[in-house]
Amino acid sequence: MNSSIAKTGALIQAAAVIAFAVFMIIDFDFGSYIVCMFIALGFVMMISGFHAECDKEHKAAANTALILSGIYAVLILIVYFAQTTAVRLDSLSNEALKIIDYQRYGLYFSYDLLGYGIMALATFFIGLAFKAHTKQDKWLKALLLIHGIFFICCFILPMLGLFNSQNASSDWIGTLVLEFWCLYYLPICILSYRHFSIKNNTK
């Protein structure tokens, strides 16, 4: 059961990451917001699977990753559920939109970056806890650990004000960064799916 749930989570993420990359290229914001919520849900399922197979010696790192995955999911669900409901459907004041409209690079945009930073930190800690025995798993462990670097970028960038509504280059810079992230993160989803598939088949 543990491996099946984790494998399903990895598959959900892989499909959602591909969809997210496509939706950004075709400028389909609503679709991007929807699939980001599925990335978050799939991530929690996948991290829970790694946590379940972790030995006692690495439990502190695995517990940290699991808690961080929950924090990431909460932030992301709040940000994107607001975009698909309140921002899209309600007649909000301009001041309210400056805060919660993702496209205005306000508070909720910063929460989004913080969420993905927390996600990166979660992959780093689960990478510390993950025991890699095969060549494939060693690649997965390395990708998980290196992905933790994104935490620094996501944590600092909102403070530097690189993304703002007055900066005309913000849109294409943001899209380029996110497309790069998709290319990096997709192999993590695929290798995780393969890891849990093999584990499930050996039982």
MIDO-919841 format. One record per residue: residue in one letter; x, y, z of N, C-alpha, C in turn. Coordinates in steps of 0.1 Angstrom, whole numbers. Atoms other than C-alpha are relative to their C-alpha. Layout:
// MIDO-919841
+------+-------+-------+-------+-------+-------+-------+-------+-------+-------+
! type !   nxx !   nyy !   nzz !  caxx !  cayy !  cazz !   cxx !   cyy !   czz !
+------+-------+-------+-------+-------+-------+-------+-------+-------+-------+
!    A !     X !     Y !     Z !     X !     Y !     Z !     X !     Y !     Z !
...
+------+-------+-------+-------+-------+-------+-------+-------+-------+-------+
This chain:
// MIDO-919841
+------+-------+-------+-------+-------+-------+-------+-------+-------+-------+
! type !   nxx !   nyy !   nzz !  caxx !  cayy !  cazz !   cxx !   cyy !   czz !
+------+-------+-------+-------+-------+-------+-------+-------+-------+-------+
!    M !     8 !   -12 !     0 !     0 !     0 !     0 !     9 !    13 !     0 !
!    N !    -9 !   -12 !    -1 !    28 !    25 !     9 !     6 !     3 !   -13 !
!    S !    -7 !    -2 !    13 !    46 !    20 !   -24 !   -10 !     4 !   -11 !
!    S !    10 !    -3 !    10 !    14 !    21 !   -44 !    -5 !    15 !     1 !
!    I !     4 !   -14 !    -2 !     3 !    55 !   -29 !    12 !     9 !    -4 !
!    A !   -11 !    -8 !     4 !    38 !    69 !   -34 !     2 !     0 !   -15 !
!    K !    -2 !     1 !    15 !    40 !    56 !   -70 !   -11 !     8 !    -7 !
!    T !    11 !    -8 !     6 !     6 !    72 !   -77 !     3 !    15 !     1 !
!    G !    -4 !   -14 !    -2 !    18 !   105 !   -62 !    10 !     4 !   -10 !
!    A !   -11 !    -3 !     9 !    49 !   104 !   -84 !    -6 !     2 !   -14 !
!    L !     7 !     0 !    13 !    27 !    97 !  -115 !    -8 !    13 !    -2 !
!    I !     8 !   -12 !     1 !     3 !   125 !  -107 !     9 !    12 !    -2 !
!    Q !    -9 !   -11 !     1 !    32 !   149 !  -103 !     6 !     1 !   -15 !
!    A !    -6 !     0 !    13 !    48 !   138 !  -136 !    -9 !     6 !   -10 !
!    A !    10 !    -5 !     9 !    16 !   144 !  -155 !    -3 !    15 !     2 !
!    A !     3 !   -14 !    -3 !    10 !   177 !  -138 !    11 !     9 !    -4 !
!    V !   -12 !    -8 !     4 !    45 !   190 !  -144 !     0 !     2 !   -15 !
!    I !     1 !    -1 !    15 !    42 !   182 !  -181 !   -11 !    10 !    -4 !
!    A !    11 !    -9 !     3 !     8 !   199 !  -182 !     3 !    14 !     3 !
!    F !    -4 !   -14 !    -5 !    22 !   229 !  -163 !     9 !     6 !   -10 !
!    A !    -9 !    -5 !    10 !    50 !   233 !  -188 !    -7 !     4 !   -13 !
!    V !     8 !    -3 !    12 !    26 !   232 !  -217 !    -9 !    12 !     2 !
!    F !     9 !   -11 !    -3 !     1 !   255 !  -201 !     7 !    14 !     0 !
!    M !    -8 !   -12 !     0 !    28 !   281 !  -195 !     3 !     5 !   -14 !
!    I !    -4 !    -4 !    13 !    39 !   281 !  -231 !   -12 !     5 !    -8 !
!    I !    12 !    -5 !     7 !     3 !   285 !  -244 !    -8 !    10 !     7 !
!    D !     6 !   -10 !    -8 !    -5 !   310 !  -217 !   -14 !    -3 !     5 !
!    F !    13 !     4 !    -6 !   -34 !   291 !  -201 !     1 !     0 !    15 !
!    D !    -3 !    -2 !   -14 !   -32 !   305 !  -166 !    -9 !    -9 !     9 !
!    F !     9 !     8 !    -9 !   -63 !   287 !  -152 !     5 !   -15 !     0 !
!    G !    -5 !    14 !     0 !   -49 !   253 !  -163 !    12 !    -1 !     8 !
!    S !   -13 !     1 !    -7 !   -15 !   261 !  -148 !    -3 !     0 !    15 !
!    Y !     4 !    -1 !   -14 !   -32 !   270 !  -114 !    -6 !   -14 !     4 !
!    I !     6 !    13 !    -4 !   -52 !   237 !  -114 !    11 !   -11 !     2 !
!    V !   -10 !    11 !    -1 !   -22 !   214 !  -121 !    10 !     3 !    11 !
!    C !    -9 !    -3 !   -12 !    -1 !   232 !   -95 !    -5 !    -6 !    13 !
!    M !     6 !     6 !   -12 !   -25 !   220 !   -69 !     1 !   -15 !     0 !
!    F !    -2 !    15 !     1 !   -22 !   184 !   -82 !    15 !    -3 !     3 !
!    I !   -14 !     3 !    -3 !    16 !   187 !   -80 !     2 !     0 !    15 !
!    A !    -1 !     0 !   -15 !    13 !   196 !   -43 !    -6 !   -12 !     6 !
!    L !     6 !    12 !    -5 !   -10 !   167 !   -36 !     8 !   -12 !    -3 !
!    G !    -8 !    12 !     4 !    11 !   142 !   -55 !    13 !     0 !     8 !
!    F !   -12 !    -1 !    -7 !    42 !   155 !   -37 !    -1 !    -5 !    14 !
!    V !     2 !     5 !   -13 !    28 !   148 !    -3 !    -1 !   -15 !     0 !
!    M !     1 !    14 !     1 !    19 !   113 !   -14 !    14 !    -7 !    -2 !
!    M !   -13 !     6 !     3 !    54 !   107 !   -28 !    10 !     1 !    12 !
!    I !    -9 !    -2 !   -11 !    73 !   121 !     2 !    -5 !   -10 !    12 !
!    S !     5 !     9 !   -10 !    50 !   100 !    25 !     6 !   -14 !    -3 !
!    G !    -5 !    13 !     3 !    62 !    69 !     6 !    15 !    -1 !     3 !
!    F !   -14 !     0 !    -4 !    99 !    78 !    11 !     1 !    -1 !    15 !
!    H !     0 !     0 !   -14 !    91 !    85 !    47 !    -3 !   -14 !     6 !
!    A !     4 !    13 !    -5 !    75 !    51 !    52 !    11 !   -11 !    -1 !
!    E !   -11 !    10 !     1 !   105 !    32 !    39 !    13 !     3 !     7 !
!    C !   -12 !    -5 !    -7 !   130 !    52 !    59 !     4 !    -8 !    12 !
!    D !    -4 !     8 !   -12 !   150 !    34 !    86 !     1 !    10 !    12 !
!    K !     1 !    -8 !   -12 !   151 !    46 !   122 !    11 !    11 !     1 !
!    E !   -12 !    -9 !    -1 !   186 !    62 !   119 !    -3 !    13 !    -8 !
!    H !     2 !   -12 !     8 !   173 !    87 !    92 !   -14 !     6 !     2 !
!    K !    14 !    -4 !    -2 !   138 !    93 !   107 !    -1 !    15 !     2 !
!    A !     1 !   -15 !    -2 !   146 !   129 !   118 !    -1 !     7 !   -13 !
!    A !     0 !    -6 !    13 !   154 !   139 !    83 !   -13 !    -3 !    -8 !
!    A !    12 !     4 !     7 !   124 !   120 !    69 !   -12 !     7 !     6 !
!    N !    11 !    -8 !    -7 !   101 !   136 !    95 !     0 !    14 !    -4 !
!    T !    -2 !   -14 !     4 !   114 !   170 !    86 !    -6 !     2 !   -14 !
!    A !     5 !    -1 !    14 !   107 !   164 !    49 !   -15 !    -2 !     0 !
!    L !    14 !     2 !     0 !    72 !   151 !    56 !    -8 !    12 !     5 !
!    I !     6 !   -12 !    -5 !    63 !   182 !    77 !     1 !    11 !   -10 !
!    L !    -2 !   -10 !    10 !    78 !   205 !    51 !    -9 !    -2 !   -12 !
!    S !     9 !     3 !    12 !    58 !   188 !    23 !   -14 !     5 !     3 !
!    G !    14 !    -5 !    -4 !    26 !   196 !    43 !    -1 !    15 !     0 !
!    I !     0 !   -14 !     0 !    36 !   232 !    47 !     0 !     5 !   -14 !
!    Y !     0 !    -4 !    14 !    44 !   235 !    10 !   -14 !    -2 !    -6 !
!    A !    13 !     3 !     6 !    10 !   219 !     1 !   -10 !    10 !     4 !
!    V !     9 !   -10 !    -5 !    -9 !   243 !    23 !     2 !    13 !    -7 !
!    L !    -3 !   -13 !     6 !     8 !   274 !     9 !    -5 !     0 !   -15 !
!    I !     4 !     1 !    14 !     3 !   262 !   -27 !   -15 !    -1 !    -2 !
!    L !    14 !     1 !     2 !   -33 !   252 !   -23 !    -7 !    13 !     3 !
!    I !     6 !   -13 !    -4 !   -41 !   286 !    -6 !     2 !     9 !   -12 !
!    V !    -3 !    -9 !    10 !   -24 !   305 !   -34 !    -9 !    -3 !   -13 !
!    Y !     6 !     3 !    13 !   -39 !   287 !   -64 !   -15 !    -3 !     1 !
!    F !    15 !     1 !    -2 !   -74 !   280 !   -49 !    -5 !    14 !    -1 !
!    A !     4 !   -14 !     1 !   -76 !   318 !   -45 !    -1 !     5 !   -14 !
!    Q !    -1 !    -5 !    14 !   -66 !   323 !   -82 !   -12 !    -6 !    -7 !
!    T !    11 !     6 !     7 !   -93 !   299 !   -94 !   -14 !     3 !     5 !
!    T !    13 !    -4 !    -6 !  -120 !   312 !   -71 !    -2 !    15 !     1 !
!    A !     2 !   -14 !    -3 !  -118 !   346 !   -56 !     4 !    10 !   -11 !
!    V !    -6 !    -9 !    10 !   -96 !   362 !   -82 !    -8 !    -1 !   -13 !
!    R !     7 !     2 !    13 !  -114 !   347 !  -112 !   -15 !     3 !     0 !
!    L !    15 !     0 !     0 !  -150 !   348 !  -101 !    -6 !    13 !     7 !
!    D !     6 !   -11 !    -7 !  -154 !   378 !   -77 !     5 !    13 !    -5 !
!    S !    -4 !   -14 !     4 !  -153 !   415 !   -83 !     7 !     6 !    12 !
!    L !    -7 !    -5 !   -12 !  -126 !   424 !   -58 !     5 !    14 !    -3 !
!    S !    -6 !   -13 !     2 !  -112 !   458 !   -52 !    14 !    -1 !    -5 !
!    N !   -13 !    -1 !     6 !   -80 !   469 !   -68 !    11 !    -3 !    11 !
!    E !    -9 !     3 !   -11 !   -63 !   468 !   -34 !     1 !   -14 !     4 !
!    A !     0 !    14 !    -3 !   -74 !   433 !   -27 !     7 !    -8 !   -11 !
!    L !    -7 !     7 !    11 !   -62 !   422 !   -61 !    15 !     1 !     0 !
!    K !   -14 !    -2 !    -1 !   -28 !   436 !   -55 !     6 !   -10 !    10 !
!    I !    -5 !    10 !   -10 !   -25 !   412 !   -26 !    -1 !   -14 !    -4 !
!    I !     2 !    14 !     2 !   -40 !   380 !   -38 !     1 !    -4 !   -15 !
!    D !    -1 !     3 !    14 !   -38 !   382 !   -77 !    15 !    -4 !    -3 !
!    Y !   -13 !     5 !     3 !    -8 !   360 !   -87 !     7 !     8 !   -11 !
!    Q !    -5 !    -7 !    12 !    -4 !   380 !  -119 !     6 !    14 !     4 !
!    R !    -4 !   -13 !    -4 !     3 !   412 !   -99 !    13 !     0 !     8 !
!    Y !   -13 !     2 !    -7 !    34 !   398 !   -82 !    -1 !     6 !    15 !
!    G !     2 !    -5 !   -14 !    20 !   407 !   -47 !     3 !   -11 !    10 !
!    L !    -2 !     9 !   -12 !    18 !   388 !   -14 !    -1 !   -14 !    -4 !
!    Y !     2 !    15 !     3 !     4 !   356 !   -29 !    10 !    -5 !    -9 !
!    F !   -11 !     4 !     8 !    31 !   355 !   -55 !    12 !    -3 !     8 !
!    S !   -11 !     3 !   -10 !    56 !   357 !   -27 !    -2 !   -13 !     8 !
!    Y !     3 !    12 !    -6 !    38 !   330 !    -9 !     2 !   -12 !    -9 !
!    D !    -2 !    10 !    10 !    40 !   309 !   -40 !    15 !    -4 !    -1 !
!    L !   -15 !     2 !     0 !    78 !   313 !   -42 !     4 !    -7 !    13 !
!    L !    -3 !     6 !   -13 !    80 !   305 !    -5 !    -4 !   -15 !     0 !
!    G !     5 !    13 !     0 !    59 !   274 !   -10 !    10 !   -10 !    -8 !
!    Y !    -9 !     8 !     8 !    82 !   261 !   -38 !    14 !    -1 !     7 !
!    G !   -12 !     1 !    -8 !   112 !   269 !   -16 !     0 !   -10 !    11 !
!    I !     2 !    10 !   -11 !    98 !   248 !    12 !     0 !   -14 !    -7 !
!    M !     0 !    13 !     8 !    92 !   220 !   -14 !    14 !    -4 !    -2 !
!    A !   -14 !     3 !     3 !   129 !   222 !   -24 !     7 !    -5 !    13 !
!    L !    -6 !     4 !   -13 !   139 !   220 !    13 !    -5 !   -14 !     4 !
!    A !     5 !    14 !    -3 !   117 !   189 !    17 !     7 !   -10 !    -8 !
!    T !    -7 !    10 !     8 !   134 !   172 !   -12 !    14 !    -2 !     5 !
!    F !   -14 !     1 !    -5 !   168 !   180 !     3 !     0 !   -10 !    12 !
!    F !     0 !     8 !   -13 !   158 !   164 !    37 !    -4 !   -15 !    -4 !
!    I !     3 !    14 !     4 !   142 !   133 !    20 !    12 !    -6 !    -7 !
!    G !   -13 !     5 !     7 !   174 !   130 !    -1 !    10 !    -5 !    11 !
!    L !    -9 !     5 !   -11 !   194 !   128 !    32 !    -5 !   -13 !     6 !
!    A !     6 !    12 !    -7 !   170 !   101 !    45 !     0 !   -12 !   -10 !
!    F !     2 !    11 !    10 !   168 !    81 !    12 !    13 !    -8 !    -2 !
!    K !   -12 !    10 !     2 !   191 !    50 !    10 !    -1 !    -4 !   -15 !
!    A !    -1 !     4 !    14 !   202 !    45 !   -26 !     9 !   -12 !    -2 !
!    H !    -8 !    13 !     3 !   213 !    10 !   -36 !     3 !    -2 !   -14 !
!    T !    -3 !     2 !    14 !   210 !    10 !   -73 !     5 !    13 !    -7 !
!    K !    -5 !   -12 !     7 !   225 !    34 !   -99 !   -12 !    10 !    -2 !
!    Q !    12 !    -9 !     2 !   190 !    47 !  -107 !    -4 !     8 !    13 !
!    D !     3 !    -6 !   -13 !   184 !    54 !   -70 !    10 !    11 !     4 !
!    K !   -10 !   -10 !    -3 !   217 !    72 !   -67 !    -2 !    13 !    -8 !
!    W !     4 !   -12 !     8 !   207 !    95 !   -95 !   -11 !     8 !     7 !
!    L !    12 !    -6 !    -7 !   174 !   101 !   -77 !     4 !     7 !    12 !
!    K !    -4 !    -7 !   -13 !   191 !   109 !   -44 !     8 !    13 !    -3 !
!    A !    -8 !   -12 !     4 !   215 !   133 !   -61 !    -9 !    12 !    -5 !
!    L !    10 !   -10 !     5 !   186 !   151 !   -79 !    -8 !     6 !    12 !
!    L !     8 !    -4 !   -12 !   166 !   153 !   -46 !     9 !    10 !     8 !
!    L !    -9 !    -8 !    -9 !   196 !   168 !   -27 !     3 !    14 !    -8 !
!    I !    -4 !   -12 !     8 !   206 !   193 !   -55 !   -13 !     9 !    -1 !
!    H !    13 !    -8 !     1 !   169 !   204 !   -58 !    -2 !     9 !    12 !
!    G !     1 !    -8 !   -12 !   173 !   218 !   -23 !     6 !    14 !    -2 !
!    I !    -6 !   -13 !     3 !   193 !   247 !   -38 !   -11 !    10 !    -4 !
!    F !    11 !    -9 !     4 !   160 !   261 !   -52 !    -6 !     7 !    12 !
!    F !     5 !    -6 !   -12 !   151 !   269 !   -16 !     6 !    14 !     2 !
!    I !    -7 !   -13 !    -1 !   177 !   297 !   -15 !    -5 !    10 !    -9 !
!    C !     5 !   -10 !    10 !   165 !   313 !   -47 !   -14 !     4 !     3 !
!    C !    14 !    -3 !    -2 !   128 !   311 !   -38 !    -2 !     8 !    13 !
!    F !     1 !    -7 !   -12 !   134 !   324 !    -3 !     5 !    15 !    -1 !
!    I !    -6 !   -13 !     1 !   156 !   354 !   -13 !    -6 !     9 !   -11 !
!    L !     5 !    -8 !    11 !   141 !   365 !   -47 !   -12 !     9 !     4 !
!    P !    11 !   -10 !    -4 !   108 !   380 !   -32 !     6 !    12 !     8 !
!    M !    -6 !   -11 !    -8 !   130 !   401 !    -8 !     7 !    10 !    -9 !
!    L !    -7 !    -8 !     9 !   150 !   414 !   -38 !    -9 !     8 !    -9 !
!    G !    10 !    -8 !     9 !   119 !   426 !   -57 !     3 !    -2 !   -15 !
!    L !    -3 !     2 !    14 !   131 !   410 !   -89 !   -13 !    -1 !    -9 !
!    F !    13 !     1 !     7 !    95 !   402 !   -99 !   -10 !    10 !     5 !
!    N !    10 !   -10 !    -3 !    71 !   431 !   -99 !    -8 !     4 !   -12 !
!    S !     9 !    -3 !    11 !    42 !   444 !  -120 !     6 !    11 !    -9 !
!    Q !    -6 !   -11 !     8 !    63 !   474 !  -132 !    12 !    -5 !    -9 !
!    N !   -12 !     5 !     7 !    91 !   452 !  -145 !    -5 !    -8 !   -12 !
!    A !     6 !     6 !    12 !    82 !   443 !  -181 !     7 !   -14 !    -3 !
!    S !    -6 !    12 !     3 !   107 !   415 !  -182 !    -3 !   -11 !    10 !
!    S !     3 !    10 !   -10 !    92 !   397 !  -152 !    -7 !   -12 !    -5 !
!    D !     8 !    11 !     5 !    68 !   376 !  -172 !     9 !   -10 !    -7 !
!    W !    -9 !    10 !     8 !    94 !   360 !  -196 !    10 !    -6 !     9 !
!    I !   -10 !     6 !    -9 !   120 !   356 !  -168 !    -7 !   -10 !     8 !
!    G !     7 !    10 !    -9 !    94 !   339 !  -146 !    -3 !   -13 !    -8 !
!    T !     3 !    12 !     9 !    83 !   316 !  -175 !    12 !    -8 !    -3 !
!    L !   -13 !     7 !     3 !   119 !   307 !  -184 !     5 !    -8 !    13 !
!    V !    -4 !     7 !   -13 !   127 !   299 !  -147 !    -8 !   -12 !     2 !
!    L !    10 !    11 !    -2 !    96 !   277 !  -144 !     2 !   -11 !   -10 !
!    E !    -3 !    10 !    10 !   103 !   259 !  -176 !    12 !    -8 !     3 !
!    F !   -12 !     7 !    -4 !   138 !   251 !  -164 !    -3 !    -9 !    12 !
!    W !     4 !     8 !   -12 !   123 !   239 !  -131 !    -7 !   -13 !    -4 !
!    C !     7 !    11 !     5 !   100 !   216 !  -150 !     9 !   -11 !    -6 !
!    L !   -10 !     9 !     7 !   129 !   201 !  -170 !     8 !    -7 !    11 !
!    Y !    -8 !     6 !   -11 !   148 !   195 !  -137 !    -8 !   -10 !     8 !
!    Y !     8 !     8 !    -9 !   119 !   182 !  -116 !    -6 !   -13 !    -6 !
!    L !     7 !    12 !     6 !   103 !   158 !  -141 !     8 !   -13 !     2 !
!    P !    -8 !    12 !    -2 !   132 !   133 !  -139 !    -1 !    -6 !    15 !
!    I !     2 !     4 !   -13 !   127 !   132 !  -101 !   -13 !    -8 !     1 !
!    C !    13 !     7 !     0 !    90 !   122 !  -106 !     1 !   -13 !    -7 !
!    I !    -1 !    12 !     8 !    99 !    96 !  -132 !     9 !   -11 !     8 !
!    L !    -9 !     9 !    -8 !   128 !    81 !  -111 !    -7 !    -5 !    13 !
!    S !     7 !     4 !   -12 !   106 !    81 !   -80 !   -11 !   -10 !    -4 !
!    Y !    10 !    10 !     4 !    78 !    63 !   -99 !     6 !   -14 !    -3 !
!    R !    -7 !    12 !     3 !   103 !    37 !  -111 !     5 !    -7 !    13 !
!    H !    -5 !     5 !   -13 !   117 !    33 !   -76 !   -11 !    -7 !     8 !
!    F !    11 !     6 !    -7 !    83 !    26 !   -60 !    -6 !   -11 !    -8 !
!    S !     5 !    11 !     8 !    72 !     4 !   -89 !     8 !   -12 !     2 !
!    I !    -8 !    11 !    -3 !   102 !   -18 !   -84 !    -2 !    -6 !    14 !
!    K !     2 !     4 !   -14 !    97 !   -18 !   -47 !   -13 !    -8 !     2 !
!    N !    13 !     6 !    -1 !    61 !   -27 !   -51 !     0 !   -14 !    -6 !
!    N !    -1 !    13 !     7 !    69 !   -56 !   -75 !     8 !   -10 !     7 !
!    T !    -9 !     9 !    -7 !    95 !   -71 !   -52 !    -7 !    -6 !    13 !
!    K !     7 !     5 !   -12 !    70 !   -76 !   -24 !    -8 !   -12 !    -2 !
+------+-------+-------+-------+-------+-------+-------+-------+-------+-------+
